[in-house]
Amino acid sequence: MTLRLIKMTTFVLVLSVFCLNSTNAQDRQFRSLTKQLNSADADVAEKTQAVQAIGEYGPLAAGAVPTLLNMLKTDDLALRHEIVITLGRIGSDARVAVPTLSRLLNGKSVILKHSAIRSLGKIGPGASSAVPGLKKLLKSDNSFLRIPAARSLVQIQSQDSALQKAVIPVLVKGLDDQQDDVRNTAVIGLSEIGEAAVPAIVAMIGASSASCTHACDALAEMGPAAQSSIPTLIQKLSDADSTNCWHAASALGAIGSRPEKSVPALSKLLSHSSADVRLHAALALAEFGTEAKSAVPALVNSLNDSNETVRRSAIWSIGEIGPAASNAIPELNKTLEDASGVIAIHTMEALGKIGSAAVPMLTEKLDDEHFQILAAHVLGEIGPAAKSAVSKLTSLIRSKDKDVQFEAMLAIANIGPDAQQAAPALLKLLASDDKVLKTRATFVLTKLNYDQAIPEIKKIWDNEEDDEFLQFAAAWSLATFHPDNKKLIEQVMPNLIWALDDERPRVRKEVSNLLAEIGPEAVLAIPTLINTLDTDDPEVRADVLTALAEINPGHESSIVAAVKHLDDFDPSVRYSAVFVLGRAGSAAKHAVSALSPWLKSRVEFDRVIAAWALVQIDTQPAFVKTAIPLMITALSLENPEARIEAAETLGRIGDGKNASILKALQAATKDEVVEVRAAAQKSLDNLKK
């Protein structure tokens, strides 16, 4: 028995025991926390920490509600405050707490009143019995209570037009409040009401300067729902007060609608006398993406702006316009020649977003020692469309500058199989004594899908005395080439799990992606994947969640992790968390209350992915009714995987008599992606049975 086999057997035995128990690990931890709440030995500080920890579970902590309600009898104000907040975090499953929370509205503590108001709003429609008490607070002299009460009423009875009529003036007045937190609550409340609140907000724009800026901020938060305000905002772009002007510009960008009107108006501001106005005009144009292509000439002129921040914003905006901004390449090249530091980096990033049209110029930069590293990196970001640069990149593999060499190899890896002409040069590096170089060559050859390298990579794997990270690279490579080889996967799994603790995000991402491809056979990696979520890198968090969705989304640990990341600041992480819950199906039923608010998001894709997940979890009529038009919309999304999921979902929840569904699926049978066509046809066949 080899040393590796002994290590692997011990590892698998230990991890198997851990993994078998880990399904209940979250339950045990939760029970431990609730036990601490009832412990006579725990002091107030310890109980407060336990309540906060329980709140992290969100809807999954519904079982703790009775204990939390009992604890509200404590005299400690701080502990009571945390309990009330936690009840709100649990959401609709804490509706049994509504009578108790309602009584707090009549108490003496302003802090408890405030937290009770917010928690009742988070419980949502299930808190309807609290509406009379909240309505009374609309007349409070304390805006710290009045404005949150108005917002909570919206959350509880969002479809009640009479209620909206009563709270809109209260929330609009809150926009001028002196307290930031109160103003923010007013902005969010108005955005949740949506289009019905726009006229009242627009009426503020002609008031004082402060009222104008706050009104613009509220319209910006509302997004596309505020598009009826666009004519007024465009008029405000001519305001003599530059602050009003740039706030209006920002609002137009956030609304992102009617580009035929907004883009020309914003383009004119790029020559405004105020740098702040020019800056925000450029940033607003970026929000329109390719629809702002008519602004490219004006943005190109801004590359020579006297203000560096404005120049950076213009570069950013050009990049966000993407391939449609290819006419800007010559001027970006000139900017690059005169630039250094941050400006150079931003310019290179913009060229990368423009894409294939920028490849010739970037390839030339590979000969310039000042830009070699940046150019190689950006060519890698462009990916397969940069295949014409492979020859030049391959020559840089022999560079004496290790950083240049590394970026060139990484770029080749990102270009992928279209860069196989670099494989012979990389294959020679597998015989190098430089283990770092050898490791990198293993990685790149694998990304090129160059299977002729497998025998040499197998030799590295067979050499048990080799460097541990090199061993991992070989293990990762072999598993990537053969993800369906169960025996091999069992052998390399310890190496893959070990690498999840690597400090380099790229390594953790690659391992997570491979584990996702391996699927259920990677179940032993779940505990370590959960730990890997504790990282500052959002791309790693997103990839880890995707791996959990592919391995075992119904695993209790996976569901808890997903719920915790529904509020992540990064959208890709949030979407990956929703994906986990959707894949978990009925096992994620306790997460419904956390997902349901997404259906009211002003971001269309938020609504689409939430609706998809909810009907995977529970096909109750209300969810199906909401999901059908959103799934039809999803059939037109850019991502083919999303189109496939939408087609399959319509086939499962749809009605063969629904003409809109049949028409949308019929159109999808002509999709450019064969898998989408197949999914659409299968769903049509199912609906016609």
C-alpha positions, 0 to 999 in steps of 0.5 A: 500500500502506497503512502498516498493510498494510506493518506487517501483512505484515512482522509476519506474515512474521516471526511465520510463520517464528518459528511454523514453527520454534517447534514444535521450539523446545522440543526445541532448548532441551531439547537445549541443556540436555542438551548443557550437562550434557555440556559440559566448559566448564560448571561445577558451578553451570551444570550444576546449573541445567541439571538444574533446568531439565530437571526443569521438563519433567517426563515430557517430559524422559525423553530426558535420563535416560541422561545424568542417570544418567551424571552421578550419578558426580560427586562434587558432592553438591549436583549429585547431589541435583538429579539425583535430584530431577529423575529423580523429576520425570520420573516413571514414564518414569525407571524405568530409574533405579530400580536406581541410586536403590535403591543410594543407599538404602544410601549414607552421605548422608542427603540423597541417601537422602531425595531417592532415597526421594521420587523412587522414590515418584514413579516409582510402580509401576515402582519395585517392585524398590525395595520391599525397600530401602524396607521396611528404612527403615521401621525407621530411627531417622531419621524424615526417612527412615522417614516418606518411605519409608512414603509412597513404598511407598504410591505404589509399591504402593497396592493392596497391603493387607498393605503398607498394614497395615505402613505405616499405624502408621509414618505415624500415628506420624509425625503427632506428629513434631517436624519440619513436613516429616515431619508433612506427609509423614505426612499426605499418605501417609495421605490417599493410603491413604484410608479404610483408614487412618481407624481408626488416625487416629481412635484418635489423637484421644483421645490428647494434645492435639497428637496430636488436632490432627495427627489432625484435620489428617490427616482433613481432608487425606483429605477425603470418604474420611474420612467414617467419622470424622464421629461422632468429630469431632462428639463432639470439638466438645465438647472443653474444649480449644478448639484440639482443638475448632476442629481438629475443626471444620476437619476436618468442613468439609474432609470435607464429607460428611453435612451433616445431621449436621455442619452442625447441630453446627457451627452450635452452635459459632458461639456458642462462647466461643472466637473461634478456634472460632467462626471455624473453625466459620464457615469449615467451614460454608462448605465445605458450600455450599448444603447448609449453608442451615440454618446461615444464621440462626446465621451471621446472628447472627454478623454481630454478633460482637464479633470482626471476623475472625469477622464476616468469616468469617460473611459469607464463609460466607453467600456460599458458601451462595449463593442459598439464603442469600437470607434473609440479605439484610436483615441483610447490608444492615444490616451494609453500612450500618455497615461500611467497608473490608474488611467492606464489600467482603466483604459486597458479595461475599456479596451477589453470590454470593447472586445475583438475589435481591440485585439490587433491594438492590444497585440501590438502592445505585447511588444511594449515592455511598459504594457506587456503585462496589462495587454496580456491580461486584457487579451485573456479577459477577451477570451477566444475572440483574442485567438489571433494574439496566441502566436505573440503570447506564446513567444512571451512564455519564454520571457525572462520576466516571470510576471510577463511569462505568467500573464501570457500563460494565463491569457492563453489559458483563458483563450482556451482550446482555440489557443492549442497552437501554444501547446507544444511550447507548453508541453516542453515546460512539463519537463522543467525543473522549475516546479512553479513553471511546471504547475502553470504549464499543467494548468494551461494545457488543461484549459486548452483541453490538450489531451496529448498532455495527459501522459506527462501529467499522469507522470507528475501525479504518479510522483508522490514525492513531488511538490504538494501544489504541483500534485494538486495541479496534476490531480485537478488536471486529470479530474478535469479531463475525466470528470466521470471517472469515479475511481479517479475522482475518489483518488484526487478528491483529497487534493481538490479539497485541500486546494479549497483552502488556497489563498489564491482566488483563481485556484479556489474558483477552478476547484469549485468549478471542477467540483460543480462539474463532478456533481454528486460524486463530490459530496465529501467536499461540501463541508469545506466548500461551506467554509470557503464561502467565508471569503472577501472574493465575490467570484469565489462565493458565487462559484462555491454556491454554484458547486453546492447547487450541482453537488447536493443543493438539498443538503441542509448546509447548502440551503442555510448557506444560500439563505445567508447569501441572498443579501450579499452585496454582489448580484452574482452571489445573490443569483447563485444563492437563489440557484441553490434554493431552486435546485433544492426544490421542496427541501428549501420550503422554509426559504420561501419567505426569504425569496418572495420579496424578490418578486417585487424587485425593480430589477427584472432578472431578480424577479425572473430568477426568484420566480423560477426558484419559487416554482421549483420549491412550491407550485402553489397557484400564486407562484405559478401565475407570477412565474409564467410571464417571467419565464416567457420573458426569460426565453429571450435572455442572453444566457442560454442556460437561463433560456433552457431553464425557462423552457423546461419550467414552462413545460412543467408548470404551464397549461397547454391551453395558454396561447402565450406559453405555446407561442413563446415555446414555439419561437424558442424551438428556433433558438440558435442554441440546440439545447434551448430548441430541444428543451422548448420542443420537449415542453411543447410535447408535454403540454400537448399531451 
